[in-house]
Amino acid sequence: MSSVNNQLGQDQFLQLLVTQLRSQDPLDPIKDQEFIAQLAQLSTVDQIEQLNASFGDLLTLTQLTQGTNLIGRTVSYQQNGATQEGTVAGFNLVNGRVNLLADGNSVLLDDIISVT
């Protein structure tokens, strides 16, 4: 993935929490409710990261299933501005995207127009 992830991750959140605890005023410590709320936020960040990973796995599995279902089928697809047709002999997964092998051409699953 080439884009920079701007979301606050679990490690960064934990570093901020530790820094806050180290630099707090001993005469005015963090309130229990605030600390519990921050720990709950940390737990939420962790669960969201796990959920995102699960969704990524589900997407990959769905794409693999789609590729498998197209083997032996004739597909029409857009490539270089022209509509072409070919029989799918196999597929591979490159950078999380399904590439079909249709009559010697590599075709992205997204470029399929119709299946017969």
Rosetta blueprint (number, residue, H / E / L):
1 M L
2 S L
3 S L
4 V L
5 N L
6 N L
7 Q L
8 L L
9 G L
10 Q H
11 D H
12 Q H
13 F H
14 L H
15 Q H
16 L H
17 L H
18 V H
19 T H
20 Q H
21 L H
22 R H
23 S L
24 Q L
25 D L
26 P L
27 L L
28 D L
29 P L
30 I L
31 K L
32 D H
33 Q H
34 E H
35 F H
36 I H
37 A H
38 Q H
39 L H
40 A H
41 Q H
42 L H
43 S H
44 T H
45 V H
46 D H
47 Q H
48 I H
49 E H
50 Q H
51 L H
52 N H
53 A H
54 S H
55 F H
56 G H
57 D H
58 L H
59 L H
60 T H
61 L H
62 T H
63 Q H
64 L H
65 T H
66 Q H
67 G H
68 T H
69 N H
70 L H
71 I L
72 G L
73 R L
74 T E
75 V E
76 S E
77 Y E
78 Q E
79 Q E
80 N L
81 G L
82 A E
83 T E
84 Q E
85 E E
86 G E
87 T E
88 V E
89 A E
90 G E
91 F E
92 N E
93 L E
94 V E
95 N L
96 G L
97 R E
98 V E
99 N E
100 L E
101 L E
102 A E
103 D L
104 G L
105 N E
106 S E
107 V E
108 L E
109 L H
110 D H
111 D H
112 I E
113 I E
114 S E
115 V E
116 T L
